[in-house]
Amino acid sequence: TNEYSGDCTTTSTVIANKIQEEGLRYIQAGHNPIIIKRGLEKARRVVEDYLEDTKVLFDYKDEVNP
C-alpha cells in the first residue's frame, strides 16, 4: 500500500494544520473554544466510525510467499 499511496503522513500533517488554523480563526473571532473542541471530538468520532465501517482487511501472507 505504501508503494502506491504513501503512508499518509503528509496528508495527516496538512489536515491537522488546517484544523488548527481554522480553530484559531474561530477563537480569534470570539467563538467559545470549548464548543469548538466538542465539535472536533464529535467529528473525530464520526470519522472513526466511518473508517471502521469501510475498512478492508487484507491477508498479506499469500502475497509475501507466492
Protein Blocks (a to p, Z undefined) as FASTA:
>chain_A
ZZmnonolmmmmmmmmmmmmmmmmmmmnopafklmmmmmmmmmmmmmmmmmmmpccddfk
lmmmZZ
